[in-house]
Amino acid sequence: MRRSGINTADAPVFRFELGGGFVLLFALLWFFDENGLLAALVPVIFVHELGHILFMLFFGAYPTRLRASLPGFEIDYSGNLSAFQEMLTALAGPAFGLLFSALCARLGRLWDSDYLLLFSGLGFVVNVFNLLPAEPLDGGRVLGYALLKLLGVKRARIILGASGLLTTGFLAASGLYFIARGLGPALFIAGVWLFILQRKKPCNEPRYGIK
């Protein structure tokens, strides 16, 4: 790990915040969860966020806040990262999550553990979803930084917006097909939810997190 430009003694204080919407959602999931999905989702989120944080620290930035809100988890940080470092930091969360998911799949088969296999499945779905090319997902951030470097702000915003709309449209359409086949509304809800998140104004300070 390279040395940060910020004195460790003067590093910003890290805060963890819980939004009211997240607390309510967590309580509802806990009440209705009969299959242990919530217990498996917690380590999925932890490993994903750990990937972001470790890369921030490696590049000399300091996480200042982890906020759990209804849209998802967000990490604010203090420090200066280049566009390439931003891209790597954004990719670190899904990368860590997918690697740990593969490890749990292997151990789950060796030890015949349903919990580890459940964790592996959830980790794969959540982290692949975060790689989709739409804001505010990690995949959308990577695409945005790449387009910004190549095409400038105006064209980057246009292409990224179009990519987000195509992605949410595909998810919603696929979700309707799944509903018609009796496979549940999860994919359709994910598409609508992602569309709503894209309508929010982008933050001035870069954020990373699981959505």
N, CA, C and O of each residue as an XYZ file, in Angstrom:
844
protein
N       0.845     -1.194      0.000
C       0.000      0.000      0.000
C       0.878      1.241      0.000
O       1.769      1.375      0.839
N       0.627      2.159     -0.948
C       1.484      3.322     -1.008
C       1.111      4.344      0.053
O      -0.007      4.336      0.569
N       2.033      5.206      0.368
C       1.846      6.183      1.436
C       0.885      7.281      1.004
O       0.999      7.810     -0.102
N      -0.058      7.624      1.868
C      -1.037      8.667      1.547
C      -0.431     10.040      1.685
O       0.508     10.255      2.451
N      -1.006     10.995      0.905
C      -0.565     12.372      1.027
C      -1.156     13.068      2.235
O      -0.769     14.194      2.551
N      -2.090     12.416      2.918
C      -2.732     12.984      4.101
C      -2.094     12.395      5.345
O      -1.905     11.181      5.429
N      -1.771     13.211      6.281
C      -1.203     12.736      7.536
C      -2.223     11.854      8.249
O      -3.377     12.244      8.429
N      -1.787     10.667      8.651
C      -2.712      9.728      9.291
C      -3.369     10.329     10.524
O      -4.532     10.042     10.807
N      -2.646     11.150     11.252
C      -3.205     11.749     12.464
C      -4.306     12.746     12.138
O      -5.194     12.994     12.954
N      -4.242     13.326     10.913
C      -5.239     14.309     10.512
C      -6.317     13.714      9.619
O      -7.124     14.454      9.056
N      -6.347     12.382      9.478
C      -7.329     11.746      8.610
C      -8.747     12.012      9.115
O      -8.969     12.062     10.324
N      -9.711     12.183      8.200
C     -11.087     12.445      8.602
C     -11.667     11.294      9.426
O     -11.289     10.135      9.254
N     -12.569     11.632     10.303
C     -13.248     10.629     11.129
C     -14.264      9.882     10.270
O     -15.024     10.489      9.515
N     -14.265      8.570     10.396
C     -15.203      7.744      9.630
C     -16.521      7.629     10.393
O     -16.533      7.369     11.597
N     -17.637      7.828      9.672
C     -18.964      7.743     10.289
C     -19.811      6.708      9.561
O     -19.705      6.519      8.349
N     -20.646      6.053     10.337
C     -21.627      5.126      9.768
C     -23.017      5.657     10.075
O     -23.336      5.935     11.231
N     -23.850      5.801      9.043
C     -25.177      6.376      9.211
C     -26.239      5.417      8.679
O     -26.066      4.767      7.648
N     -27.325      5.355      9.410
C     -28.474      4.549      9.006
C     -29.638      5.468      8.661
O     -30.080      6.259      9.495
N     -30.128      5.362      7.441
C     -31.298      6.128      7.047
C     -32.571      5.481      7.563
O     -32.620      4.267      7.762
N     -33.605      6.294      7.780
C     -34.863      5.755      8.292
C     -35.482      4.741      7.350
O     -36.031      3.733      7.794
N     -35.400      4.998      6.052
C     -35.947      4.062      5.077
C     -35.257      2.718      5.113
O     -35.897      1.678      4.958
N     -33.937      2.738      5.321
C     -33.197      1.484      5.393
C     -33.596      0.694      6.632
O     -33.770     -0.522      6.559
N     -33.741      1.361      7.754
C     -34.124      0.679      8.987
C     -35.488      0.006      8.832
O     -35.684     -1.128      9.268
N     -36.423      0.715      8.209
C     -37.751      0.154      7.990
C     -37.689     -1.049      7.059
O     -38.309     -2.080      7.319
N     -36.930     -0.907      5.963
C     -36.804     -2.020      5.025
C     -36.151     -3.219      5.684
O     -36.587     -4.352      5.481
N     -35.098     -2.982      6.480
C     -34.413     -4.063      7.173
C     -35.370     -4.786      8.118
O     -35.365     -6.014      8.201
N     -36.183     -4.016      8.824
C     -37.133     -4.616      9.759
C     -38.164     -5.485      9.029
O     -38.518     -6.567      9.498
N     -38.643     -4.999      7.875
C     -39.629     -5.766      7.105
C     -39.004     -7.052      6.562
O     -39.617     -8.119      6.609
N     -37.780     -6.941      6.046
C     -37.106     -8.126      5.536
C     -36.849     -9.133      6.641
O     -37.004    -10.338      6.442
N     -36.455     -8.638      7.809
C     -36.203     -9.526      8.941
C     -37.476    -10.256      9.360
O     -37.437    -11.433      9.718
N     -38.602     -9.549      9.311
C     -39.875    -10.134      9.746
C     -40.356    -11.213      8.783
O     -40.866    -12.251      9.204
N     -40.188    -10.958      7.483
C     -40.719    -11.883      6.482
C     -39.690    -12.887      5.970
O     -40.041    -13.786      5.206
N     -38.444    -12.757      6.370
C     -37.393    -13.638      5.868
C     -37.465    -14.990      6.555
O     -37.167    -15.111      7.743
N     -37.861    -16.002      5.801
C     -37.961    -17.355      6.354
C     -36.857    -18.269      5.843
O     -36.701    -19.391      6.325
N     -36.089    -17.791      4.864
C     -35.082    -18.652      4.236
C     -33.646    -18.240      4.549
O     -32.702    -18.802      3.993
N     -33.476    -17.250      5.446
C     -32.132    -16.822      5.810
C     -31.453    -15.955      4.774
O     -30.228    -15.835      4.773
N     -32.246    -15.337      3.875
C     -31.654    -14.503      2.839
C     -30.943    -13.290      3.425
O     -29.877    -12.895      2.953
N     -31.543    -12.703      4.457
C     -30.956    -11.505      5.052
C     -29.618    -11.822      5.710
O     -28.671    -11.040      5.608
N     -29.539    -12.957      6.378
C     -28.288    -13.357      7.027
C     -27.186    -13.588      6.001
O     -26.010    -13.367      6.290
N     -27.564    -14.032      4.802
C     -26.571    -14.236      3.743
C     -26.235    -12.929      3.040
O     -25.132    -12.778      2.515
N     -27.174    -11.976      3.020
C     -26.955    -10.720      2.309
C     -25.983     -9.807      3.052
O     -25.248     -9.044      2.425
N     -25.976     -9.879      4.380
C     -25.099     -9.014      5.178
C     -23.623     -9.205      4.821
O     -22.946     -8.211      4.559
N     -23.087    -10.439      4.796
C     -21.682    -10.586      4.391
C     -21.437    -10.221      2.935
O     -20.336     -9.788      2.594
N     -22.444    -10.384      2.055
C     -22.310     -9.963      0.659
C     -22.021     -8.463      0.595
O     -21.117     -8.025     -0.117
N     -22.792     -7.692      1.339
C     -22.625     -6.240      1.358
C     -21.289     -5.866      1.983
O     -20.588     -4.985      1.485
N     -20.938     -6.536      3.074
C     -19.687     -6.219      3.778
C     -18.481     -6.405      2.866
O     -17.618     -5.530      2.799
N     -18.411     -7.531      2.165
C     -17.263     -7.811      1.299
C     -17.211     -6.813      0.146
O     -16.131     -6.350     -0.220
N     -18.352     -6.481     -0.422
C     -18.410     -5.511     -1.519
C     -17.865     -4.150     -1.073
O     -17.011     -3.567     -1.742
N     -18.359     -3.657      0.045
C     -17.904     -2.355      0.530
C     -16.441     -2.390      0.951
O     -15.720     -1.405      0.791
N     -16.001     -3.531      1.491
C     -14.603     -3.668      1.886
C     -13.681     -3.503      0.682
O     -12.611     -2.905      0.798
N     -14.086     -4.028     -0.466
C     -13.294     -3.864     -1.670
C     -13.102     -2.406     -2.033
O     -11.991     -1.987     -2.356
N     -14.193     -1.615     -1.984
C     -14.093     -0.181     -2.260
C     -13.144      0.510     -1.276
O     -12.268      1.279     -1.672
N     -13.336      0.221      0.005
C     -12.569      0.911      1.047
C     -11.080      0.598      0.953
O     -10.250      1.496      1.089
N     -10.736     -0.662      0.725
C      -9.325     -1.040      0.639
C      -8.636     -0.338     -0.526
O      -7.488      0.088     -0.398
N      -9.319     -0.213     -1.652
C      -8.701      0.458     -2.793
C      -8.610      1.962     -2.566
O      -7.651      2.591     -3.012
N      -9.590      2.549     -1.883
C      -9.485      3.968     -1.534
C      -8.237      4.211     -0.687
O      -7.468      5.137     -0.943
N      -8.052      3.373      0.316
C      -6.895      3.531      1.194
C      -5.590      3.299      0.430
O      -4.596      3.988      0.664
N      -5.598      2.345     -0.463
C      -4.404      2.055     -1.253
C      -3.988      3.257     -2.099
O      -2.798      3.512     -2.286
N      -4.976      3.993     -2.608
C      -4.689      5.156     -3.451
C      -4.558      6.452     -2.651
O      -4.437      7.529     -3.234
N      -4.582      6.356     -1.328
C      -4.344      7.529     -0.502
C      -5.574      8.330     -0.164
O      -5.444      9.459      0.309
N      -6.769      7.802     -0.384
C      -8.009      8.484     -0.001
C      -8.537      7.860      1.281
O      -8.232      6.710      1.596
N      -9.338      8.633      2.022
C      -9.878      8.167      3.295
C     -11.403      8.128      3.246
O     -12.038      9.144      2.965
N     -11.999      6.955      3.519
C     -13.457      6.907      3.637
C     -13.913      7.788      4.801
O     -13.349      7.711      5.892
N     -14.920      8.614      4.579
C     -15.409      9.509      5.630
C     -16.792      9.115      6.136
O     -17.161      9.442      7.264
N     -17.567      8.403      5.289
C     -18.905      8.035      5.723
C     -19.408      6.841      4.938
O     -19.256      6.775      3.718
N     -20.006      5.903      5.643
C     -20.748      4.809      5.024
C     -22.206      4.999      5.422
O     -22.558      4.923      6.600
N     -23.038      5.245      4.434
C     -24.448      5.519      4.700
C     -25.306      4.401      4.120
O     -25.204      4.063      2.940
N     -26.153      3.836      4.973
C     -27.129      2.847      4.544
C     -28.474      3.536      4.408
O     -29.072      3.946      5.402
N     -28.946      3.663      3.187
C     -30.211      4.336      2.934
C     -31.108      3.417      2.122
O     -30.703      2.309      1.772
N     -32.317      3.861      1.820
C     -33.257      3.033      1.080
C     -32.732      2.664     -0.306
O     -32.922      1.524     -0.731
N     -32.058      3.604     -1.051
C     -31.516      3.216     -2.357
C     -30.359      2.229     -2.282
O     -30.116      1.502     -3.246
N     -29.641      2.183     -1.167
C     -28.524      1.269     -1.054
C     -27.449      1.814     -0.135
O     -27.702      2.702      0.680
N     -26.237      1.270     -0.274
C     -25.100      1.697      0.543
C     -24.227      2.649     -0.261
O     -23.983      2.424     -1.447
N     -23.755      3.716      0.385
C     -22.904      4.694     -0.266
C     -21.706      5.004      0.626
O     -21.830      5.087      1.847
N     -20.551      5.173     -0.001
C     -19.341      5.545      0.716
C     -18.858      6.894      0.202
O     -18.599      7.050     -0.991
N     -18.737      7.865      1.098
C     -18.106      9.146      0.773
C     -16.635      9.070      1.184
O     -16.280      8.355      2.120
N     -15.789      9.812      0.479
C     -14.381      9.789      0.835
C     -13.750     11.160      0.683
O     -14.276     12.038     -0.001
N     -12.619     11.319      1.334
C     -11.828     12.544      1.255
C     -10.492     12.213      0.618
O      -9.833     11.254      1.019
N     -10.087     12.997     -0.370
C      -8.822     12.747     -1.052
C      -8.969     12.959     -2.543
O     -10.075     13.169     -3.041
N      -7.869     12.906     -3.248
C      -7.858     13.115     -4.690
C      -7.479     11.826     -5.401
O      -6.395     11.285     -5.184
N      -8.372     11.338     -6.246
C      -8.111     10.156     -7.049
C      -8.171     10.540     -8.518
O      -9.004     11.352     -8.920
N      -7.290      9.958     -9.314
C      -7.344     10.174    -10.750
C      -8.530      9.403    -11.329
O      -9.138      8.579    -10.646
N      -8.849      9.678    -12.579
C      -9.964      8.980    -13.223
C      -9.707      7.473    -13.255
O     -10.627      6.681    -13.051
N      -8.463      7.078    -13.509
C      -8.122      5.652    -13.538
C      -8.273      5.031    -12.156
O      -8.770      3.911    -12.035
N      -7.852      5.740    -11.113
C      -8.003      5.237     -9.751
C      -9.478      5.158     -9.352
O      -9.885      4.236     -8.644
N     -10.272      6.125     -9.806
C     -11.716      6.082     -9.558
C     -12.318      4.821    -10.173
O     -13.135      4.146     -9.548
N     -11.909      4.511    -11.403
C     -12.425      3.332    -12.083
C     -12.045      2.056    -11.350
O     -12.878      1.167    -11.174
N     -10.797      1.962    -10.923
C     -10.356      0.774    -10.197
C     -11.079      0.636     -8.860
O     -11.441     -0.468     -8.454
N     -11.288      1.764     -8.179
C     -12.002      1.738     -6.900
C     -13.446      1.293     -7.095
O     -13.989      0.546     -6.281
N     -14.063      1.756     -8.177
C     -15.439      1.349     -8.457
C     -15.521     -0.142     -8.764
O     -16.465     -0.815     -8.350
N     -14.529     -0.657     -9.491
C     -14.524     -2.079     -9.843
C     -14.160     -2.986     -8.672
O     -14.498     -4.170     -8.668
N     -13.468     -2.425     -7.674
C     -12.980     -3.244     -6.560
C     -14.111     -3.902     -5.778
O     -13.977     -5.046     -5.345
N     -15.227     -3.189     -5.593
C     -16.341     -3.761     -4.844
C     -16.895     -5.012     -5.495
O     -16.927     -6.063     -4.855
N     -17.345     -4.940     -6.775
C     -17.818     -6.159     -7.438
C     -16.744     -7.234     -7.569
O     -17.046     -8.423     -7.471
N     -15.485     -6.826     -7.791
C     -14.416     -7.818     -7.934
C     -14.230     -8.626     -6.649
O     -14.159     -9.854     -6.682
N     -14.152     -7.924     -5.520
C     -14.028     -8.614     -4.238
C     -15.249     -9.508     -4.003
O     -15.120    -10.649     -3.558
N     -16.426     -8.975     -4.308
C     -17.651     -9.732     -4.087
C     -17.711    -10.998     -4.911
O     -18.116    -12.044     -4.403
N     -17.314    -10.928     -6.187
C     -17.373    -12.098     -7.057
C     -16.321    -13.130     -6.673
O     -16.583    -14.332     -6.722
N     -15.136    -12.671     -6.293
C     -14.100    -13.606     -5.861
C     -14.523    -14.355     -4.601
O     -14.331    -15.566     -4.488
N     -15.103    -13.610     -3.651
C     -15.543    -14.253     -2.411
C     -16.736    -15.163     -2.661
O     -16.889    -16.188     -1.996
N     -17.587    -14.789     -3.622
C     -18.714    -15.633     -3.997
C     -18.223    -16.955     -4.579
O     -18.764    -18.014     -4.262
N     -17.197    -16.896     -5.429
C     -16.629    -18.120     -6.000
C     -16.004    -18.996     -4.920
O     -16.133    -20.220     -4.954
N     -15.323    -18.362     -3.956
C     -14.724    -19.106     -2.852
C     -15.791    -19.813     -2.032
O     -15.630    -20.977     -1.665
N     -16.887    -19.105     -1.744
C     -17.966    -19.703     -0.952
C     -18.664    -20.829     -1.708
O     -19.107    -21.808     -1.106
N     -18.762    -20.687     -3.030
C     -19.349    -21.766     -3.822
C     -18.499    -23.033     -3.715
O     -19.017    -24.140     -3.571
N     -17.194    -22.842     -3.789
C     -16.280    -23.976     -3.673
C     -16.357    -24.617     -2.296
O     -16.457    -25.839     -2.182
N     -16.309    -23.795     -1.249
C     -16.369    -24.321      0.113
C     -17.742    -24.915      0.419
O     -17.856    -25.907      1.139
N     -18.788    -24.291     -0.141
C     -20.129    -24.802      0.093
C     -20.321    -26.200     -0.455
O     -21.008    -27.022      0.152
N     -19.708    -26.477     -1.618
C     -19.803    -27.825     -2.184
C     -18.938    -28.818     -1.397
O     -19.321    -29.971     -1.197
N     -17.767    -28.347     -0.957
C     -16.877    -29.238     -0.204
C     -17.473    -29.614      1.148
O     -17.387    -30.763      1.581
N     -18.076    -28.627      1.807
C     -18.599    -28.834      3.156
C     -20.092    -29.108      3.178
O     -20.683    -29.274      4.246
N     -20.702    -29.155      1.998
C     -22.146    -29.393      1.893
C     -22.927    -28.376      2.739
O     -23.816    -28.740      3.509
N     -22.573    -27.099      2.576
C     -23.185    -26.030      3.366
C     -24.190    -25.242      2.516
O     -23.812    -24.566      1.559
N     -25.463    -25.339      2.876
C     -26.491    -24.589      2.158
C     -26.317    -23.081      2.353
O     -26.612    -22.297      1.451
N     -25.839    -22.681      3.525
C     -25.659    -21.250      3.788
C     -24.588    -20.663      2.876
O     -24.789    -19.599      2.290
N     -23.457    -21.343      2.750
C     -22.393    -20.840      1.891
C     -22.825    -20.802      0.430
O     -22.448    -19.891     -0.307
N     -23.613    -21.790      0.009
C     -24.110    -21.792     -1.362
C     -25.118    -20.657     -1.583
O     -25.152    -20.048     -2.652
N     -25.929    -20.383     -0.569
C     -26.860    -19.262     -0.655
C     -26.105    -17.950     -0.723
O     -26.447    -17.068     -1.510
N     -25.077    -17.821      0.104
C     -24.251    -16.620      0.077
C     -23.610    -16.448     -1.297
O     -23.576    -15.341     -1.835
N     -23.108    -17.534     -1.859
C     -22.456    -17.487     -3.163
C     -23.427    -17.026     -4.239
O     -23.081    -16.194     -5.077
N     -24.651    -17.570     -4.218
C     -25.641    -17.182     -5.224
C     -26.039    -15.727     -5.108
O     -26.117    -15.018     -6.111
N     -26.294    -15.276     -3.881
C     -26.656    -13.876     -3.673
C     -25.508    -12.951     -4.060
O     -25.717    -11.916     -4.692
N     -24.289    -13.336     -3.672
C     -23.130    -12.515     -3.992
C     -22.941    -12.372     -5.487
O     -22.605    -11.293     -5.973
N     -23.155    -13.453     -6.218
C     -23.006    -13.391     -7.676
C     -24.044    -12.453     -8.285
O     -23.704    -11.605     -9.110
N     -25.295    -12.598     -7.887
C     -26.365    -11.773     -8.463
C     -26.156    -10.295     -8.135
O     -26.235     -9.442     -9.018
N     -25.888     -9.995     -6.860
C     -25.749     -8.605     -6.429
C     -24.566     -7.922     -7.110
O     -24.682     -6.779     -7.550
N     -23.434     -8.609     -7.202
C     -22.243     -7.975     -7.755
C     -22.288     -7.873     -9.271
O     -21.776     -6.903     -9.831
N     -22.884     -8.845     -9.952
C     -23.067     -8.723    -11.395
C     -24.039     -7.587    -11.703
O     -23.830     -6.828    -12.649
N     -25.096     -7.472    -10.909
C     -26.046     -6.368    -11.085
C     -25.331     -5.028    -10.953
O     -25.625     -4.093    -11.698
N     -24.395     -4.927    -10.010
C     -23.670     -3.674     -9.808
C     -22.727     -3.339    -10.956
O     -22.243     -2.210    -11.036
N     -22.458     -4.270    -11.828
C     -21.592     -4.017    -12.975
C     -22.359     -3.538    -14.202
O     -21.747     -3.243    -15.229
N     -23.671     -3.456    -14.119
C     -24.456     -2.977    -15.259
C     -24.088     -1.529    -15.576
O     -23.810     -0.752    -14.663
N     -24.081     -1.152    -16.868
C     -23.643      0.197    -17.274
C     -24.712      1.261    -17.087
O     -25.172      1.863    -18.058
N     -25.100      1.489    -15.862
C     -26.121      2.493    -15.552
C     -25.796      3.141    -14.216
O     -25.379      2.465    -13.275
N     -25.987      4.446    -14.136
C     -25.820      5.127    -12.854
C     -26.962      4.746    -11.928
O     -28.068      4.497    -12.409
N     -26.740      4.692    -10.614
C     -25.474      4.973     -9.924
C     -24.679      3.711     -9.593
O     -23.912      3.699     -8.631
N     -24.852      2.668    -10.370
C     -24.140      1.416    -10.119
C     -22.660      1.569    -10.434
O     -22.253      2.505    -11.123
N     -21.858      0.639     -9.920
C     -20.421      0.706    -10.139
C     -20.068      0.611    -11.625
O     -19.151      1.287    -12.091
N     -20.787     -0.215    -12.358
C     -20.553     -0.307    -13.795
C     -20.816      1.005    -14.503
O     -20.100      1.365    -15.436
N     -21.849      1.730    -14.062
C     -22.134      3.038    -14.627
C     -21.057      4.047    -14.310
O     -20.745      4.899    -15.141
N     -20.475      3.968    -13.111
C     -19.392      4.876    -12.741
C     -18.149      4.625    -13.594
O     -17.503      5.564    -14.060
N     -17.823      3.344    -13.792
C     -16.662      3.015    -14.614
C     -16.867      3.525    -16.040
O     -15.969      4.141    -16.614
N     -18.032      3.272    -16.607
C     -18.330      3.755    -17.956
C     -18.277      5.274    -18.014
O     -17.759      5.841    -18.975
N     -18.810      5.936    -16.989
C     -18.817      7.389    -16.956
C     -17.418      7.975    -16.935
O     -17.139      8.926    -17.665
N     -16.533      7.426    -16.113
C     -15.163      7.927    -16.049
C     -14.429      7.691    -17.366
O     -13.671      8.547    -17.820
N     -14.655      6.524    -17.979
C     -13.998      6.225    -19.252
C     -14.472      7.172    -20.353
O     -13.663      7.687    -21.125
N     -15.789      7.401    -20.422
C     -16.334      8.298    -21.440
C     -15.878      9.738    -21.212
O     -15.595     10.474    -22.158
N     -15.814     10.119    -19.943
C     -15.373     11.479    -19.620
C     -13.947     11.712    -20.101
O     -13.621     12.779    -20.620
N     -13.114     10.714    -19.923
C     -11.711     10.833    -20.338
C     -11.598     10.889    -21.859
O     -10.749     11.606    -22.389
N     -12.449     10.138    -22.567
C     -12.328     10.023    -24.016
C     -13.102     11.095    -24.781
O     -12.639     11.574    -25.816
N     -14.287     11.476    -24.271
C     -15.194     12.300    -25.063
C     -15.531     13.652    -24.455
O     -16.116     14.497    -25.132
N     -15.179     13.878    -23.199
C     -15.558     15.120    -22.554
C     -16.887     15.000    -21.831
O     -17.593     14.000    -21.963
N     -17.220     16.036    -21.062
C     -18.376     15.975    -20.163
C     -19.690     15.834    -20.916
O     -20.488     14.955    -20.589
N     -19.936     16.673    -21.913
C     -21.238     16.717    -22.571
C     -21.576     15.392    -23.244
O     -22.646     14.832    -23.008
N     -20.677     14.891    -24.074
C     -20.941     13.632    -24.765
C     -20.999     12.461    -23.800
O     -21.791     11.535    -23.975
N     -20.147     12.512    -22.769
C     -20.145     11.428    -21.780
C     -21.487     11.329    -21.086
O     -22.004     10.228    -20.893
N     -22.068     12.476    -20.704
C     -23.355     12.457    -20.024
C     -24.461     11.922    -20.925
O     -25.342     11.191    -20.471
N     -24.411     12.291    -22.211
C     -25.438     11.828    -23.153
C     -25.375     10.319    -23.326
O     -26.393      9.631    -23.246
N     -24.162      9.807    -23.565
C     -24.009      8.369    -23.790
C     -24.321      7.577    -22.525
O     -24.962      6.529    -22.589
N     -23.870      8.074    -21.379
C     -24.137      7.379    -20.116
C     -25.627      7.364    -19.802
O     -26.159      6.368    -19.313
N     -26.298      8.487    -20.090
C     -27.749      8.523    -19.874
C     -28.474      7.539    -20.770
O     -29.397      6.854    -20.329
N     -28.058      7.465    -22.042
C     -28.676      6.521    -22.968
C     -28.420      5.082    -22.536
O     -29.313      4.238    -22.612
N     -27.194      4.806    -22.082
C     -26.864      3.467    -21.608
C     -27.726      3.076    -20.409
O     -28.179      1.937    -20.297
N     -27.943      4.046    -19.511
C     -28.783      3.771    -18.349
C     -30.214      3.467    -18.733
O     -30.828      2.553    -18.183
N     -30.750      4.230    -19.677
C     -32.130      4.011    -20.111
C     -32.278      2.665    -20.812
O     -33.262      1.956    -20.598
N     -31.309      2.313    -21.646
C     -31.357      1.019    -22.319
C     -31.274     -0.124    -21.313
O     -31.971     -1.131    -21.440
N     -30.412      0.045    -20.312
C     -30.255     -0.999    -19.297
C     -31.523     -1.187    -18.486
O     -31.972     -2.315    -18.280
N     -32.108     -0.073    -18.020
C     -33.335     -0.188    -17.226
C     -34.488     -0.690    -18.072
O     -35.336     -1.442    -17.591
N     -34.525     -0.271    -19.350
C     -35.575     -0.762    -20.236
C     -35.473     -2.253    -20.458
O     -36.485     -2.954    -20.475
N     -34.248     -2.747    -20.628
C     -34.042     -4.186    -20.807
C     -34.441     -4.962    -19.551
O     -35.080     -6.010    -19.641
N     -34.063     -4.444    -18.384
C     -34.427     -5.119    -17.136
C     -35.938     -5.166    -16.950
O     -36.490     -6.202    -16.579
N     -36.610     -4.035    -17.210
C     -38.056     -3.976    -17.031
C     -38.763     -4.906    -18.015
O     -39.693     -5.618    -17.634
N     -38.326     -4.905    -19.284
C     -38.949     -5.769    -20.288
C     -38.730     -7.242    -19.955
O     -39.642     -8.061    -20.070
N     -37.503     -7.566    -19.541
C     -37.220     -8.950    -19.140
C     -38.029     -9.330    -17.912
O     -38.486    -10.464    -17.773
N     -38.198     -8.350    -17.016
C     -39.000     -8.605    -15.828
C     -40.448     -8.903    -16.153
O     -41.056     -9.774    -15.531
N     -41.010     -8.193    -17.123
C     -42.387     -8.461    -17.548
C     -42.501     -9.861    -18.149
O     -43.491    -10.560    -17.930
N     -41.491    -10.260    -18.900
C     -41.479    -11.614    -19.461
C     -41.424    -12.656    -18.348
O     -42.120    -13.670    -18.405
N     -40.603    -12.406    -17.346
C     -40.510    -13.328    -16.216
C     -41.835    -13.422    -15.472
O     -42.247    -14.506    -15.058
N     -42.506    -12.276    -15.304
C     -43.799    -12.279    -14.626
C     -44.800    -13.121    -15.411
O     -45.553    -13.902    -14.830
N     -44.805    -12.958    -16.739
C     -45.721    -13.720    -17.585
C     -45.457    -15.214    -17.511
O     -46.367    -16.026    -17.674
N     -44.194    -15.571    -17.263
C     -43.844    -16.988    -17.144
C     -43.977    -17.504    -15.720
O     -43.642    -18.656    -15.444
N     -44.461    -16.665    -14.815
C     -44.663    -17.079    -13.435
C     -43.387    -17.165    -12.628
O     -43.311    -17.933    -11.669
N     -42.355    -16.367    -13.010
C     -41.069    -16.427    -12.321
C     -40.870    -15.291    -11.323
O     -39.772    -15.122    -10.793
N     -41.908    -14.517    -11.064
C     -41.825    -13.481    -10.039
C     -41.472    -12.121    -10.606
O     -40.999    -12.017    -11.738
N     -41.708    -11.050     -9.801
C     -41.517     -9.683    -10.279
C     -40.163     -9.059     -9.946
O     -39.979     -7.861    -10.160
N     -39.204     -9.842     -9.424
C     -37.960     -9.272     -8.907
C     -37.202     -8.477     -9.969
O     -36.729     -7.374     -9.692
N     -37.081     -9.022    -11.176
C     -36.311     -8.344    -12.216
C     -36.998     -7.063    -12.673
O     -36.334     -6.062    -12.942
N     -38.316     -7.092    -12.760
C     -39.057     -5.885    -13.143
C     -38.897     -4.793    -12.090
O     -38.689     -3.627    -12.423
N     -38.996     -5.176    -10.818
C     -38.812     -4.212     -9.727
C     -37.409     -3.629     -9.762
O     -37.228     -2.433     -9.534
N     -36.407     -4.468    -10.046
C     -35.023     -3.984    -10.129
C     -34.874     -2.949    -11.240
O     -34.176     -1.950    -11.070
N     -35.533     -3.187    -12.388
C     -35.464     -2.239    -13.488
C     -36.105     -0.910    -13.149
O     -35.538      0.144    -13.441
N     -37.279     -0.942    -12.536
C     -37.972      0.289    -12.154
C     -37.182      1.034    -11.082
O     -37.050      2.256    -11.134
N     -36.666      0.298    -10.124
C     -35.888      0.899     -9.029
C     -34.635      1.584     -9.557
O     -34.291      2.684     -9.126
N     -33.948      0.918    -10.504
C     -32.740      1.498    -11.088
C     -33.069      2.739    -11.906
O     -32.298      3.699    -11.917
N     -34.205      2.725    -12.588
C     -34.627      3.903    -13.357
C     -34.860      5.095    -12.432
O     -34.465      6.218    -12.748
N     -35.500      4.849    -11.291
C     -35.765      5.920    -10.329
C     -34.453      6.478     -9.781
O     -34.316      7.691     -9.626
N     -33.488      5.605     -9.487
C     -32.202      6.056     -8.967
C     -31.469      6.941     -9.969
O     -30.774      7.876     -9.573
N     -31.612      6.661    -11.236
C     -30.934      7.463    -12.247
C     -31.503      8.864    -12.358
O     -30.818      9.784    -12.805
N     -32.744      9.028    -11.956
C     -33.367     10.351    -12.050
C     -32.833     11.301    -10.985
O     -33.033     12.512    -11.077
N     -32.148     10.756     -9.965
C     -31.604     11.612     -8.909
C     -30.423     12.401     -9.435
O     -29.675     11.910    -10.281
N     -30.248     13.610     -8.949
C     -29.118     14.423     -9.380
C     -27.830     13.825     -8.852
O     -27.787     13.367     -7.711
N     -26.763     13.820     -9.671
C     -25.489     13.264     -9.213
C     -24.895     14.086     -8.089
O     -25.071     15.304     -8.044
N     -24.191     13.428     -7.180
C     -23.585     14.093     -6.033
C     -22.286     14.774     -6.452
O     -21.634     14.330     -7.397
N     -21.906     15.836     -5.768
C     -20.653     16.519     -6.050
C     -19.460     15.686     -5.605
O     -18.397     15.724     -6.226
N     -19.642     14.943     -4.540
C     -18.544     14.131     -3.998
C     -18.727     12.701     -4.472
O     -19.822     12.154     -4.336
N     -17.678     12.065     -5.032
C     -17.806     10.692     -5.521
C     -18.243      9.744     -4.410
O     -17.804      9.857     -3.266
N     -19.110      8.813     -4.770
C     -19.595      7.831     -3.797
C     -19.527      6.457     -4.420
O     -19.680      6.286     -5.630
N     -19.296      5.489     -3.569
C     -19.272      4.114     -4.015
C     -20.159      3.321     -3.053
O     -20.350      3.697     -1.896
N     -20.682      2.234     -3.563
C     -21.482      1.428     -2.676
C     -22.318      0.435     -3.445
O     -22.341      0.441     -4.676
N     -22.991     -0.399     -2.727
C     -23.814     -1.430     -3.317
C     -25.233     -0.896     -3.427
O     -25.756     -0.287     -2.494
N     -25.839     -1.131     -4.564
C     -27.193     -0.646     -4.814
C     -28.155     -1.806     -4.950
O     -29.349     -1.596     -5.165
